[in-house]
């Protein structure tokens, strides 16, 4: 057999049953990605005789005698293919994991297919962009400014530095490398929601040819940990072991098999014999916290940072300002309701996984898909008793995160396996494992009571939150606390009360997810504001204007916080409300709808603290290199959040140079320094401040050196056009680099940020929807979001963050839902049954930025990664209520769920 790939013939033969995707990757074509194994995501798309196919569904032998084109060969010997260049010009990517497959599909479309992109692109999923920039690429639009004058990079739409490699398939993600002697790990997972492991018989598994080790709880350190990663360990309970003798949800890992091949490891998993003692399982959080319920963690105590193990409470909080009950009794209008939010999967196209090995000096190296390499290194150091300098954790490019990779789900097993075998090891979760065994958004039941006086001033706000943290408490407390904080702190109200419970159940754990608890409570609060306004005959916009906090107002939510560092670095909420209201009132295309369609408008607002409390740390280092450019080292990871672009823009602006003169190294603990991680809206606000501080310090040093040569006052020096200037005198950076070489002393500086004080970001979302009163179908006719991001570091990129956040939130509001049955099993653990939004599902969102400058953030900027997600479901809920007169309280707003209430009100 022979195979032609990108015009080159390969004599290698595929293994029996091997799919084309795996075969191509083994040949070194890493642009072919693994995203789902089921033909649902399109990340593995290649051209077969010019036609796009999902290579994970094609047996490799069927490609014999046919021309296979991967992204690496699309341009042939002529450089970039026009479609690759179009994606560069439009910046039609964020994390980039889907981009190779997306480009190949787009490159194959004929003119007829381009007229119906919803159908033409249905086989290619993008989780990041919201698809607008992909459409721009197909339309030949240019969104980037290719170059700007030195010192003017900040605030400009400059392209991502990795763009050329992303569109050519050369950007390296976690598994895009080859390591000699690699062993493979597969995990046996629990079929029971709650059980004690009595015995594990390894004998048959160890007889499988190629198996090197079978690891169980007897082989793992017994130390208690949390999979959650925070700068401060006290934020999360210690309730988890690498491998445990008690399993608490269906999908929990029971044993790890290490073998020469994935097939051998899988076969050994099948041969393991496990004797379980079945224990009572609790699926419903209300039952789990009821008196007399079985205890899920009976051997844990409050010393493990668990609020009340005997009541299955991972965390709880209670507080009140004023007298809510009395205020409600005297209010002119009141509203009370219970809302439910559901489980949502992060669905990053690159699943959790990593590679681990011991180098010649005995350093544990872990290459992994993570948002938190430095915190993961610290955890591995603690678990295995290693000095920090004996652990290296790093990532190159990460294929999406959305909070799901602020966890340690695989790195501990990788370390254990490489220590036990002495060999390099690999663990890559399947898409099903990603659903059943990692983490989800916290499902919540939110009960709200609210009151207002006759003038529309809020008199009372009361929230009771019941959060289902699942089998383990990773992020349980912080998510619950966050859900109760900014959600009501954004409104002035003299009487506020909160009660929060984060409850253990025998279900897949919940964890960090974009928005971190705010979307779940926001739907209830914003519904209450609308319902009070409706009773009073006040417009939803004016109701909000009368009650939102303004500069000088305290941002209060009970109980009182011990952290008092949140400030109004900038305030653009008033602008955002005005911008959305004007945009929604502006003339636009009139929908051609039949009478059974009901049209309504909805608005919702959110506020978010730009970083977590209690410290979020970042270090940066920058040095003048021999060419007169700069080498910048940061710890924060790039997974579509755009920090690689912004760091270079900050440094180039501060040092009066251009971004192409900034070489960036990032997300590798071997580079030194520390970085808490790319989560909590900290990439620009915290890590960017560290870069700014380092660049400022280096600028000061360069001016001081030039002044010493000129024998003048350093205060007379400035940086301009890649040089130090004082009057008519000018010393270029290249000359300074030569001087550094002559002195044998490089010019370098470092900077850091501690994440305090913190600022606040604001977002307002508006929707116009049409609801079919006969079927429950929803059409989004208009989508507008206004955002206060301070000085926008990169308008094109920030717009993409907003669009992507809105698209992801629309998915959660209308389509996505992880279904758990009565036994605790996830019944839809694959994309095909989960319904991620495709091109046809996502409307175009008009993004408008308020004109503000933040006094705290770097060069006036603040975060805009999580916050666009937060107001979307609430605004959709309000629009649907406006259209139908029915308040639906439990997304996703699917037609079959809406139909009974619509039928009751409107009949046939």
C-alpha positions in Angstrom: 0.0 0.0 0.0 1.1 3.6 -0.5 -0.5 6.9 0.4 -0.2 10.3 -1.2 -0.4 13.0 1.4 0.2 16.7 0.4 1.7 15.4 -2.9 4.2 13.2 -1.2 4.0 9.4 -1.2 4.3 7.5 2.0 5.1 3.7 2.1 3.8 3.2 5.7 0.8 1.0 6.1 -1.9 1.7 8.6 -2.7 -0.7 11.4 -5.8 -2.8 11.1 -8.8 -0.7 12.0 -6.8 2.5 12.2 -8.7 5.7 11.2 -7.2 8.1 8.8 -6.8 10.9 11.4 -4.6 8.8 13.7 -2.6 7.5 10.7 -1.9 11.1 9.4 -0.9 12.2 12.9 1.6 9.3 13.2 3.0 10.5 9.9 3.7 13.9 11.5 0.7 15.9 10.2 -0.3 17.4 13.5 -2.6 19.9 11.8 -5.1 17.1 11.8 -6.7 17.5 15.3 -8.6 15.1 17.6 -11.7 16.7 18.9 -14.5 14.2 19.2 -13.8 10.7 17.6 -17.3 10.8 16.2 -17.4 13.1 13.2 -19.2 15.8 15.1 -16.7 18.7 15.5 -14.7 18.8 12.2 -11.3 19.4 13.8 -9.9 16.5 12.0 -11.1 17.6 8.5 -8.8 16.8 5.6 -9.4 16.9 1.8 -9.8 13.5 0.1 -9.5 14.1 -3.6 -10.4 17.7 -3.0 -13.5 16.9 -0.9 -13.6 17.7 2.9 -14.1 14.6 5.1 -13.9 13.9 8.8 -10.8 11.8 8.9 -11.7 10.3 12.3 -14.6 8.4 10.4 -12.5 7.2 7.4 -10.6 3.9 7.7 -7.1 4.8 6.8 -6.9 2.0 4.1 -9.6 3.7 2.1 -7.3 6.6 1.4 -5.0 4.3 -0.7 -4.6 5.6 -4.2 -6.3 8.9 -3.3 -4.9 12.4 -2.8 -5.0 13.5 0.8 -4.5 17.1 1.6 -4.0 18.3 5.2 -3.7 21.9 6.3 0.1 21.7 6.0 -0.2 21.0 2.3 -3.1 23.3 1.4 -0.9 26.0 0.0 1.5 23.6 -1.8 4.8 25.1 -2.7 3.3 28.6 -3.1 3.1 29.7 0.6 -0.3 30.4 2.1 -3.4 29.3 0.3 -5.8 32.2 -0.4 -8.2 30.8 2.3 -5.3 30.6 4.8 -4.5 34.2 4.1 -8.2 35.2 4.3 -8.3 33.7 7.8 -5.2 35.7 8.7 -6.7 38.9 7.4 -10.0 38.4 9.2 -8.3 36.8 12.2 -10.9 34.0 11.9 -9.7 32.1 15.0 -9.1 32.4 18.7 -7.6 29.3 20.3 -7.1 27.9 16.8 -7.8 24.2 17.5 -10.7 24.1 15.0 -9.0 26.3 12.5 -7.2 23.8 10.3 -10.4 21.8 9.7 -12.4 25.0 9.3 -10.1 26.4 6.6 -10.0 23.1 4.7 -13.8 23.0 4.6 -14.1 26.7 3.6 -11.4 26.3 0.9 -13.6 23.5 -0.7 -16.8 25.5 -0.9 -18.3 26.4 -4.2 -20.3 29.6 -4.8 -23.6 27.8 -4.3 -22.4 26.4 -0.9 -21.3 29.9 0.1 -24.9 31.2 -0.1 -25.9 28.8 2.7 -23.1 28.8 5.2 -25.3 27.3 7.9 -25.5 24.1 5.9 -22.0 24.3 4.4 -20.3 24.6 7.8 -22.6 22.4 9.9 -19.8 19.8 10.2 -17.2 22.2 11.7 -17.6 23.5 15.3 -15.9 26.6 16.7 -16.2 27.0 20.5 -14.4 30.4 20.6 -15.2 32.9 17.9 -19.0 33.1 17.6 -18.4 32.5 13.8 -18.5 36.2 12.7 -14.8 36.4 12.0 -15.0 33.1 10.1 -17.7 34.5 7.9 -15.6 37.6 7.5 -12.8 35.4 6.1 -15.1 33.8 3.6 -16.3 37.3 2.6 -12.7 38.5 2.1 -12.9 41.1 4.9 -9.7 42.4 6.5 -10.0 43.1 10.2 -6.3 43.5 11.1 -3.9 46.4 11.0 -0.8 44.8 9.8 1.6 47.4 11.2 1.6 50.7 13.1 4.2 53.2 14.0 6.6 52.4 16.9 5.1 53.0 20.3 1.5 53.0 19.0 0.5 49.3 19.3 -1.8 49.6 22.2 -5.4 50.1 21.2 -4.9 48.9 17.7 -6.3 45.8 15.9 -3.0 43.9 15.5 -3.0 40.2 14.6 -2.1 37.4 16.9 1.5 36.5 16.7 0.8 32.8 16.3 -1.6 33.5 13.4 0.6 32.3 10.6 1.4 29.1 12.4 -2.2 28.5 13.3 -3.6 28.8 9.8 -0.8 26.6 8.4 -1.2 23.9 11.0 2.2 24.6 12.5 1.1 25.8 15.9 1.9 23.1 18.4 -0.8 22.0 20.9 -0.3 19.5 23.7 0.0 16.3 21.7 1.6 17.8 18.6 5.0 16.3 19.3 6.7 12.9 19.1 8.5 11.3 22.0 10.6 8.1 21.8 9.6 5.3 24.1 6.2 6.7 24.9 3.8 4.7 27.0 0.0 5.2 27.0 -2.4 5.5 29.9 -6.0 4.4 30.0 -8.3 4.8 33.0 -10.8 2.3 34.3 -13.8 4.3 35.6 -16.5 3.6 38.1 -19.9 2.2 36.8 -21.4 3.1 40.2 -22.4 6.5 41.7 -21.2 5.5 45.1 -19.2 2.5 46.1 -16.3 1.2 48.2 -13.6 -0.7 46.4 -13.2 -4.0 48.2 -10.6 -5.5 45.9 -9.0 -5.1 42.5 -7.7 -8.2 40.7 -4.9 -7.1 38.3 -3.7 -10.5 37.2 -5.5 -10.8 33.9 -4.8 -7.2 33.0 -1.0 -7.6 33.6 -1.0 -10.6 31.3 -2.0 -8.4 28.3 1.1 -8.0 26.1 2.6 -4.5 26.3 1.2 -3.7 29.8 3.8 -2.2 32.1 1.8 -1.3 35.2 -1.6 -1.2 36.7 -2.0 1.6 39.3 -4.6 1.7 42.0 -5.2 3.5 45.2 -2.6 1.3 46.8 0.0 2.8 44.5 -0.9 6.4 44.9 -0.1 8.9 47.6 -2.8 9.1 50.2 -2.6 12.9 50.5 -5.9 14.8 50.2 -6.1 17.5 47.5 -8.5 19.5 45.4 -8.4 19.4 41.7 -9.2 23.1 41.7 -6.2 25.4 41.3 -6.2 28.7 43.2 -3.3 30.9 44.4 -4.6 30.4 47.9 -5.2 26.7 48.8 -7.8 27.6 51.5 -10.3 28.5 48.8 -11.1 24.8 48.1 -11.7 21.8 50.3 -9.2 18.9 50.5 -11.6 16.1 49.6 -10.0 14.3 46.7 -7.3 11.6 46.2 -5.4 10.8 43.0 -6.9 7.3 43.2 -9.3 6.5 46.0 -10.8 3.4 47.5 -14.2 5.0 47.5 -15.8 6.2 44.2 -18.4 8.9 44.5 -19.7 9.4 40.9 -20.1 7.4 37.8 -16.9 8.0 35.8 -14.5 8.5 38.7 -11.2 6.9 38.0 -10.6 3.5 39.7 -7.3 2.4 38.1 -4.8 3.5 35.5 -3.2 1.1 33.1 0.1 2.0 31.5 1.0 0.1 28.3 2.9 0.3 25.0 -0.2 1.2 23.1 -3.7 2.6 23.8 -5.2 -0.6 22.5 -3.2 -2.7 25.0 -4.1 -0.3 27.8 -7.8 -0.4 26.9 -7.8 -4.2 26.8 -6.2 -4.4 30.2 -8.8 -2.0 31.6 -11.5 -4.4 30.4 -9.7 -7.3 32.1 -9.5 -5.7 35.5 -11.8 -7.3 38.0 -13.2 -4.9 40.7 -15.2 -6.0 43.7 -17.4 -3.1 44.8 -19.5 -2.6 48.0 -22.4 -0.5 46.7 -23.2 2.5 48.9 -26.3 4.8 49.0 -26.2 7.4 46.2 -27.6 10.9 46.4 -28.4 12.6 43.1 -30.6 15.5 44.2 -28.9 18.3 46.3 -32.1 18.9 48.3 -32.2 15.3 49.4 -28.4 15.3 50.0 -28.6 18.2 52.6 -31.8 16.8 54.3 -31.5 15.6 57.9 -30.5 11.9 58.0 -29.2 11.7 54.5 -26.2 9.4 53.8 -22.9 11.2 54.2 -20.8 11.3 51.0 -17.5 12.2 52.7 -17.9 10.7 56.2 -14.2 10.6 57.0 -13.7 14.4 56.2 -13.9 17.2 58.8 -13.9 20.9 58.9 -10.1 20.7 59.1 -10.4 19.6 55.4 -12.0 23.0 54.7 -15.5 21.5 54.3 -18.3 23.5 55.9 -20.3 20.6 57.3 -19.4 17.1 56.0 -22.2 15.5 58.0 -24.8 17.6 56.2 -23.0 17.1 52.8 -22.3 20.9 52.7 -19.1 21.7 51.0 -19.6 25.4 51.7 -22.4 27.8 52.9 -22.9 31.5 53.6 -25.5 33.7 55.2 -25.9 37.4 55.6 -28.3 40.3 55.7 -28.1 44.1 55.5 -31.2 45.9 56.9 -34.5 44.1 57.3 -35.6 42.4 54.1 -38.8 40.9 55.5 -40.0 44.3 56.8 -39.1 46.0 53.6 -41.0 43.5 51.5 -44.0 43.9 53.7 -44.1 47.6 52.9 -43.0 47.6 49.3 -45.3 49.0 46.6 -44.6 46.0 44.4 -42.9 42.7 45.0 -41.7 39.7 43.0 -40.9 36.1 44.1 -39.9 33.1 42.0 -37.6 30.1 41.8 -35.1 29.7 38.9 -33.1 26.7 37.9 -29.9 26.6 36.0 -28.5 23.4 34.5 -25.2 21.6 33.8 -23.1 22.9 30.9 -19.9 21.4 29.6 -17.0 23.6 28.7 -16.6 21.6 25.4 -13.1 22.9 24.7 -12.1 21.1 21.5 -8.8 20.0 22.9 -9.6 17.6 25.7 -7.7 17.4 28.9 -4.5 15.5 28.6 -0.7 15.7 28.8 2.7 14.0 28.5 5.1 13.4 31.3 8.8 12.3 31.5 11.8 12.4 33.7 14.8 14.1 32.1 18.5 13.3 32.6 18.7 15.5 35.7 15.7 13.9 37.3 13.3 16.8 36.7 9.7 15.8 36.2 8.5 17.4 33.0 4.8 17.7 32.3 3.5 19.1 29.0 -0.2 19.7 29.4 -3.3 21.5 28.3 -3.8 23.8 31.3 -4.6 27.4 32.2 -2.5 27.1 35.4 1.0 25.7 34.8 2.6 27.3 37.9 -0.2 26.2 40.3 -0.1 22.7 38.8 3.7 22.5 39.4 3.2 23.6 43.0 0.5 20.9 43.5 2.7 18.1 42.0 5.6 19.3 44.2 3.4 19.0 47.3 1.8 15.6 46.4 5.1 13.9 45.5 7.3 15.7 48.0 9.5 17.2 45.3 11.5 20.5 45.4 9.9 23.0 43.0 13.0 23.1 40.9 12.5 19.3 40.2 9.1 19.9 38.5 8.5 21.6 35.2 5.0 22.2 33.9 4.4 23.9 30.6 2.1 24.3 27.6 2.6 25.6 24.2 -0.8 26.5 22.7 -4.0 25.3 24.5 -7.1 24.4 22.6 -9.7 26.2 24.6 -10.3 26.4 28.3 -13.3 28.5 29.6 -12.3 27.7 33.2 -12.3 23.9 32.7 -8.5 23.8 32.6 -8.2 25.6 35.9 -8.2 22.1 37.3 -5.7 19.3 37.7 -7.5 16.3 36.3 -4.6 14.4 34.5 -1.2 15.8 35.6 -1.1 13.9 38.9 -1.8 10.5 37.1 0.8 11.3 34.5 3.4 12.0 37.2 2.5 8.9 39.1 2.8 6.7 36.0 6.1 8.1 34.9 7.6 7.7 38.4 6.3 4.1 38.5 7.6 3.1 35.0 10.5 5.5 34.5 9.2 6.0 30.9 7.6 8.9 29.1 3.8 8.6 29.4 0.7 10.0 27.6 -2.8 10.5 28.8 -5.4 12.0 26.5 -9.0 12.0 27.6 -11.7 11.0 25.1 -14.7 13.3 24.4 -16.9 11.0 26.5 -14.4 11.1 29.4 -14.5 14.9 29.1 -18.2 14.8 29.7 -18.4 12.2 32.5 -15.2 12.7 34.4 -13.9 16.3 34.4 -16.2 19.2 35.5 -19.2 21.1 34.5 -20.9 24.4 35.3 -22.6 24.4 38.8 -26.3 23.7 38.5 -28.2 26.0 40.8 -31.6 26.6 42.3 -32.0 30.3 42.9 -35.0 31.6 44.9 -35.4 35.3 44.7 -37.6 37.9 46.5 -37.5 41.5 45.5 -39.4 44.7 46.2 -39.6 48.3 45.0 -41.3 51.5 46.0 -43.8 53.4 43.9 -40.9 55.4 42.3 -39.1 52.3 41.2 -36.4 52.3 43.8 -35.4 48.9 45.1 -36.4 48.2 48.7 -35.4 44.6 49.1 -33.3 41.9 47.4 -33.2 38.4 48.8 -31.4 35.4 47.3 -31.3 31.8 48.4 -28.9 29.7 46.3 -28.6 25.9 46.3 -25.5 24.9 44.3 -24.8 21.3 43.3 -21.1 20.9 43.5 -21.2 17.2 42.6 -19.0 14.5 44.2 -16.1 16.9 45.0 -15.9 20.5 46.2 -13.5 21.9 43.6 -14.5 25.6 43.3 -17.7 24.9 45.4 -17.2 27.8 47.8 -15.7 30.5 45.5 -18.4 29.9 42.8 -21.2 30.1 45.3 -19.8 33.2 47.0 -19.2 34.8 43.6 -22.8 34.1 42.4 -24.1 36.1 45.4 -21.7 39.0 45.2 -21.5 41.3 42.1 -24.9 40.0 41.0 -26.6 42.1 43.7 -23.8 44.5 44.5 -24.4 46.2 41.2 -27.8 47.5 42.5 -28.3 50.0 45.3 -30.8 48.6 47.8 -30.9 49.3 51.6 -32.1 45.7 52.4 -30.3 42.7 51.1 -30.2 39.1 52.3 -28.4 36.0 51.0 -28.3 32.3 51.9 -26.1 30.0 50.0 -25.5 26.3 50.2 -23.0 24.3 48.0 -24.0 20.6 48.4 -22.2 17.4 47.6 -24.0 14.8 45.5 -23.0 11.6 43.8 -22.7 13.2 40.4 -20.0 14.4 38.1 -18.2 17.3 39.9 -18.9 20.9 39.0 -16.1 23.4 38.7 -14.9 26.7 37.3 -16.8 27.8 34.3 -16.8 31.1 32.4 -18.7 33.6 34.5 -18.0 31.7 37.7 -21.6 31.5 39.2 -22.9 34.9 38.0 -24.9 33.7 35.0 -26.9 31.3 37.3 -28.1 34.0 39.6 -28.2 36.8 37.1 -31.2 35.3 35.3 -33.2 35.5 38.5 -32.1 39.0 39.5 -32.6 40.5 36.0 -36.0 38.9 35.7 -37.0 40.4 39.1 -35.9 43.9 37.9 -38.0 43.4 34.7 -41.1 42.1 36.6 -41.0 45.0 39.1 -40.7 47.5 36.3 -43.6 45.9 34.5 -45.8 46.2 37.6 -44.9 49.9 37.9 -45.1 50.7 34.3 -41.5 51.8 34.1 -39.2 50.9 31.1 -36.7 48.1 31.9 -33.9 50.6 31.0 -35.1 53.3 33.3 -35.7 50.8 36.1 -32.1 49.9 35.9 -30.9 53.4 35.7 -32.7 54.3 38.9 -31.1 51.5 40.9 -27.6 50.7 39.5 -24.5 51.7 41.5 -22.7 54.8 40.5 -19.1 56.0 41.4 -19.1 56.7 45.0 -21.8 54.2 45.9 -20.7 51.2 48.0 -20.8 47.9 46.1 -22.4 45.8 48.8 -23.6 42.2 49.1 -23.9 40.4 52.4 -22.2 39.0 54.4 -19.5 41.7 54.7 -16.4 40.8 52.8 -12.9 40.8 54.3 -11.6 42.2 51.0 -12.1 45.9 50.4 -10.0 46.5 47.4 -12.6 46.7 44.6 -12.7 50.2 43.1 -14.3 52.0 40.3 -11.2 52.0 38.1 -13.6 53.2 35.4 -17.4 53.4 35.1 -19.2 52.9 31.9 -22.4 51.2 33.0 -24.5 54.3 32.2 -23.0 54.4 28.7 -23.6 50.7 28.2 -27.3 51.1 29.0 -27.6 54.0 26.7 -25.7 52.3 23.9 -27.8 49.2 24.0 -31.1 51.1 24.2 -30.3 53.3 21.2 -29.1 50.3 19.2 -32.3 48.3 20.0 -34.4 51.3 18.9 -32.5 51.9 15.7 -34.2 51.0 12.5 -33.2 47.6 11.1 -34.5 44.9 8.8 -38.1 44.1 9.5 -38.7 40.4 10.0 -41.1 38.7 7.6 -43.0 36.6 10.0 -46.5 35.1 10.1 -49.0 36.0 12.9 -48.2 33.1 15.1 -44.8 34.7 15.8 -44.6 36.9 18.9 -41.9 39.6 19.1 -40.3 40.9 22.3 -37.2 42.8 23.5 -35.1 42.0 26.6 -32.2 43.6 28.4 -29.9 42.5 31.2 -26.8 44.0 32.8 -23.9 42.5 34.8 -20.9 43.7 36.8 -17.8 41.6 37.5 -14.7 42.1 39.6 -11.8 42.0 37.2 -9.8 39.5 39.3 -10.4 37.1 42.2 -9.9 38.3 45.7 -7.0 37.3 48.0 -4.2 37.8 45.5 -3.6 36.8 41.9 0.1 37.1 41.1 2.1 37.6 37.9 5.7 38.1 37.1 7.2 39.3 33.8 10.7 39.7 32.6 12.0 41.6 29.6 15.4 42.1 28.1 17.0 44.0 25.3 18.4 41.3 22.8 21.3 41.4 20.5 19.3 42.6 17.5 17.9 45.6 19.4 14.6 44.0 19.9 13.2 42.6 23.2 12.7 39.2 24.8 9.6 39.1 27.0 8.8 36.3 29.3 5.4 35.8 31.0 3.8 32.9 32.7 0.2 33.3 31.5 -1.1 30.7 29.0 -2.6 31.4 25.6 -5.8 29.5 24.8 -7.7 31.9 22.6 -7.9 34.6 25.3 -5.5 36.8 23.3 -3.0 37.5 26.0 -0.1 36.8 23.6 -1.1 39.7 21.5 -1.8 42.1 24.3 1.4 41.4 26.2 3.4 42.4 23.0 1.2 45.5 22.5 1.8 46.6 26.0 5.6 46.1 25.8 5.9 47.6 22.3 3.9 50.7 23.3 5.9 51.3 26.5 9.2 50.8 24.8 8.4 52.8 21.7 8.9 49.9 19.3 6.7 47.6 17.2 5.2 44.3 18.1 7.4 42.4 15.7 10.4 43.4 17.8 9.0 41.7 20.8 9.8 38.0 21.1 7.5 36.3 23.6 8.0 33.2 25.8 5.2 32.1 28.0 3.5 29.5 30.1 6.5 27.5 31.1 7.6 27.2 34.7 11.2 26.6 33.6 11.4 30.3 32.5 11.3 31.4 36.1 9.0 33.8 38.0 5.5 32.9 38.9 2.0 33.4 37.4 -1.2 32.4 39.2 -2.8 31.5 35.9 -5.1 32.6 33.1 -8.4 32.6 34.9 -10.6 35.0 36.7 -10.3 37.6 34.0 -6.7 38.2 34.9 -4.8 37.8 31.7 -4.7 41.5 30.8 -5.5 43.1 34.1 -2.9 41.2 36.2 -0.3 39.7 33.9 -0.6 42.7 31.6 0.2 45.0 34.5 3.3 42.9 35.2 4.4 43.3 31.6 3.8 47.0 31.8 5.8 47.3 35.0 8.7 45.3 33.5 8.7 47.4 30.4 8.6 50.6 32.3 11.5 49.5 34.5 13.6 48.6 31.4 12.7 51.9 29.7 14.1 53.7 32.8 17.3 51.6 32.7 17.8 52.3 29.0 17.4 56.0 29.5 19.7 56.0 32.4 22.4 54.2 30.4 22.1 56.6 27.5 22.2 59.5 29.9 25.4 58.2 31.5 27.1 58.0 28.1 25.9 61.5 27.2 26.7 62.9 30.6 23.2 64.4 30.9 20.3 64.1 33.2 18.2 61.0 32.6 15.1 63.1 33.2 15.8 64.8 29.8 15.6 61.4 28.0 12.6 59.8 26.4 12.0 56.8 24.2 11.0 57.5 20.6 11.0 55.3 17.5 13.2 52.5 18.8 15.7 54.8 20.4 16.6 56.8 23.5 16.4 60.5 22.6 17.6 63.6 24.4 17.3 66.8 22.4 19.2 66.2 19.1 21.0 63.2 20.5 19.7 59.8 19.7 20.9 56.3 20.7 19.1 53.4 18.9 18.2 50.2 20.7 20.6 48.4 18.3 23.4 50.7 19.6 22.4 50.0 23.2 22.4 46.3 22.5 26.0 46.7 21.2 26.9 48.6 24.3 25.5 45.8 26.5 27.6 43.2 24.6 30.7 45.3 25.1 30.0 45.6 28.8 29.1 42.0 29.1 26.0 43.0 31.0 22.6 42.6 29.4 19.9 45.2 29.9 16.9 43.5 31.6 14.2 44.2 34.0 11.3 42.5 35.8 7.9 43.5 36.9 5.1 42.0 38.9 1.5 42.5 39.8 -0.4 41.2 42.9 -3.9 41.6 41.5 -4.9 44.4 43.9 -6.6 46.8 43.9 -9.3 45.4 41.7 -11.5 47.1 39.2 -15.0 46.3 37.9 -16.2 45.6 34.3 -19.7 46.2 33.1 -21.7 44.5 30.2 -25.3 45.1 29.0 -26.9 42.7 26.6 -30.0 43.4 24.5 -32.0 40.9 22.4 -35.0 41.0 20.1 -36.6 37.6 19.7 -39.5 36.1 17.9 -41.3 33.2 19.6 -43.7 30.9 17.7 -46.6 30.5 20.0 -47.6 27.3 18.4 -44.3 25.4 18.5 -42.1 27.2 21.0 -39.4 27.9 18.3 -37.2 30.9 19.0 -35.6 33.2 16.5 -33.1 35.8 17.6 -33.7 38.9 15.5 -31.2 41.2 17.1 -28.3 40.8 19.5 -26.4 43.8 20.9 -23.9 43.9 23.7 -22.2 47.0 25.1 -19.1 46.6 27.2 -17.0 48.7 29.5 -13.5 47.3 28.9 -11.6 50.5 29.7 -9.2 51.4 27.0 -9.6 48.5 24.6 -6.2 47.0 24.1 -7.1 45.3 20.7 -10.6 46.2 19.4 -10.7 43.4 16.9 -9.6 40.8 19.4 -11.8 42.2 22.2 -14.8 42.2 19.9 -14.1 38.6 19.2 -14.1 37.8 22.9 -17.5 39.4 23.3 -18.9 37.7 20.3 -17.6 34.3 21.5 -18.9 34.8 25.0 -22.4 35.7 23.6 -22.4 32.7 21.3 -21.3 30.3 24.0 -24.0 31.7 26.4 -26.6 31.4 23.7 -25.7 27.7 23.4 -26.3 27.3 27.2 -29.5 29.3 27.1 -31.1 27.6 24.1 -29.5 24.2 23.4 -26.8 22.8 25.6 -27.6 20.6 28.6 -25.9 17.7 30.3 -28.5 15.2 31.2 -28.1 13.2 34.4 -30.4 10.2 34.9 -31.8 9.0 38.2 -28.7 6.8 38.8 -26.2 9.7 38.3 -25.1 8.7 34.9 -24.5 11.3 32.1 -26.8 10.2 29.3 -25.5 12.4 26.5 -21.7 12.4 26.8 -21.0 13.3 23.2 -21.4 16.3 20.9 -24.0 14.7 18.7 -26.5 14.5 21.6 -25.4 17.7 23.3 -25.9 20.3 20.6 -23.1 22.8 20.6 -24.0 25.9 18.6 -22.9 25.7 15.0 -22.7 28.5 12.5 -26.5 28.4 11.8 -27.4 28.7 15.5 -25.5 31.9 16.2 -26.8 35.3 15.3 -24.5 38.2 14.5 -24.0 40.3 17.7 -23.4 44.0 17.4 -20.6 44.9 19.9 -20.2 48.5 21.2 -17.5 49.6 23.6 -18.1 52.3 26.2 -15.4 55.1 26.1 -13.6 54.8 29.5 -10.1 54.5 30.8 -9.4 52.4 33.8 -7.1 54.0 36.4 -6.0 50.6 37.7 -5.5 48.4 34.7 -2.5 48.5 32.3 -2.6 51.5 30.0 -6.3 52.0 31.0 -7.4 48.5 30.1 -9.4 46.0 32.1 -10.7 42.5 31.5 -13.3 41.3 28.9 -13.0 37.5 28.8 -15.7 36.1 31.2 -18.1 39.0 31.5 -19.7 39.0 28.0 -21.1 35.6 28.8 -22.9 36.7 32.0 -26.0 38.8 30.9 -27.0 36.6 27.9 -29.4 34.1 29.4 -31.0 36.7 31.5 -31.6 39.0 28.6 -33.0 36.2 26.5 -35.3 35.2 29.3 -36.5 38.8 29.5 -37.0 39.0 25.8 -39.0 35.8 25.8 -41.2 37.0 28.7 -41.8 40.3 26.8 -42.9 38.4 23.7 -45.1 35.8 25.3 -46.1 37.3 28.7 -44.9 34.0 30.3 -41.9 33.9 32.6 -39.8 30.8 31.9 -37.5 30.1 34.8 -35.4 27.1 33.7 -33.1 27.3 30.7 -32.4 25.9 28.2 -35.4 27.5 26.6 -36.1 24.6 24.3 -39.3 24.4 22.2 -40.6 21.2 23.8 -40.2 22.7 27.3 -41.9 26.0 26.3 -44.7 24.4 24.4 -47.0 23.3 27.4 -47.1 26.9 28.8 -47.6 28.4 25.4 -50.3 25.9 24.5 -52.1 26.6 27.8 -52.1 30.4 27.1 -52.6 30.5 23.4 -54.2 27.1 22.5 -53.7 25.7 19.1 
